Amino acid sequence: MAGFLCMKAQSFRRAEKVTNKSSYQIIYKQGGRRSSQFFTMIICGNPNGTRRIGITVTKKTGNAVFRNRIKRLIREFFRRNKDLFPAGHDVVIMPKKNIPSLTYQETCSELTELFTRKAGR
């Protein structure tokens, strides 16, 4: 039974996704931004009280295969590291346009550093 609860905690449900255009627009306008070498992150509070993630990858980033791989890596990072994401906030993660092909470990270290760094830097 304990294994089932652990798997449920690591799932990625629809309620944990930023799904509509109006939510994205609110986050872009009101959210605070942080950047790293390869990613930009926007954090904004939400009225739901849940942590949600949105991923924006533009065509400037690369072809469809490359864009989908980046999205899969970011979703997997969210699924395994929900405790890093602030509760009651929406987070939109955007890769920068000149991002190289990253491994999962490189993506994890880059995003972990982005979350744990102080907001002033």
C-alpha positions in Angstrom: 0.0 0.0 0.0 2.9 2.4 0.7 4.2 1.9 -2.8 0.8 3.0 -4.2 0.8 6.2 -2.2 4.4 7.0 -3.3 3.4 6.5 -7.0 0.3 8.7 -6.5 2.5 11.5 -5.1 4.7 11.3 -8.1 1.9 11.4 -10.7 1.3 14.3 -13.0 -2.5 15.2 -12.9 -4.4 17.7 -15.1 -5.0 19.9 -12.0 -1.3 20.4 -11.8 -1.0 22.0 -15.2 -1.6 25.6 -16.3 -4.1 24.8 -19.1 -5.7 27.9 -20.5 -4.5 31.1 -22.3 -5.9 33.5 -19.7 -3.9 31.8 -16.9 -0.7 32.1 -18.9 -1.4 35.8 -19.6 -2.0 36.5 -15.9 1.3 34.7 -15.0 3.2 36.6 -17.6 1.9 40.0 -16.4 2.0 39.5 -12.6 4.8 36.9 -12.1 8.3 37.4 -11.0 11.1 36.2 -13.3 14.3 34.3 -12.7 16.8 33.2 -15.3 19.6 30.7 -15.6 21.9 29.8 -18.5 19.3 27.7 -20.3 15.9 28.5 -18.7 13.6 31.4 -17.7 11.1 30.8 -14.9 8.1 32.9 -14.0 6.4 32.4 -10.6 3.0 33.8 -9.7 0.5 33.0 -6.9 -2.7 31.3 -7.7 -6.1 31.3 -5.9 -6.4 27.4 -6.1 -3.7 26.8 -3.5 -2.1 24.1 -5.6 1.2 24.0 -7.3 0.9 24.1 -11.1 3.4 24.1 -13.9 3.2 25.5 -17.4 5.8 25.0 -20.1 6.3 27.3 -23.1 8.7 26.2 -25.8 8.8 28.4 -28.9 9.7 27.4 -32.5 12.9 29.4 -32.1 14.1 26.6 -29.8 14.3 24.0 -32.5 12.3 21.4 -34.4 9.3 19.5 -33.0 11.3 16.6 -31.8 13.7 18.8 -29.9 10.9 20.9 -28.4 8.9 17.8 -27.3 12.1 16.3 -25.6 12.6 19.5 -23.6 8.9 19.4 -22.5 9.2 15.8 -21.4 12.4 16.6 -19.4 10.7 19.5 -17.6 7.5 17.5 -16.9 9.6 14.7 -15.5 11.6 17.1 -13.3 8.2 18.5 -12.0 6.9 15.0 -11.3 9.9 13.9 -9.3 10.6 17.3 -7.5 7.2 18.7 -6.6 8.6 19.8 -3.2 10.9 22.4 -4.9 7.8 24.1 -6.4 6.2 26.6 -4.1 2.7 25.5 -2.9 -0.1 27.8 -4.1 1.9 29.1 -7.0 1.9 28.7 -10.8 5.4 28.3 -12.4 6.0 28.7 -16.1 9.3 27.4 -17.4 10.6 28.5 -20.8 13.8 27.2 -22.3 16.0 29.8 -24.0 16.4 29.7 -27.8 20.0 28.6 -28.0 19.7 25.7 -25.6 21.8 22.6 -26.4 20.5 19.1 -26.2 20.5 18.4 -22.4 20.5 15.2 -20.5 18.0 14.6 -17.7 20.7 15.1 -15.1 21.8 18.4 -16.7 18.2 19.6 -16.8 17.7 18.6 -13.2 20.8 20.4 -12.0 20.0 23.6 -14.0 16.4 23.7 -12.7 17.2 22.8 -9.1 19.8 25.7 -9.1 17.1 28.0 -10.5 14.7 27.1 -7.7 17.1 27.1 -4.8 18.8 30.4 -5.7 17.7 33.6 -4.0 15.3 35.8 -5.9 17.7 38.8 -5.8 20.3 37.2 -8.1 
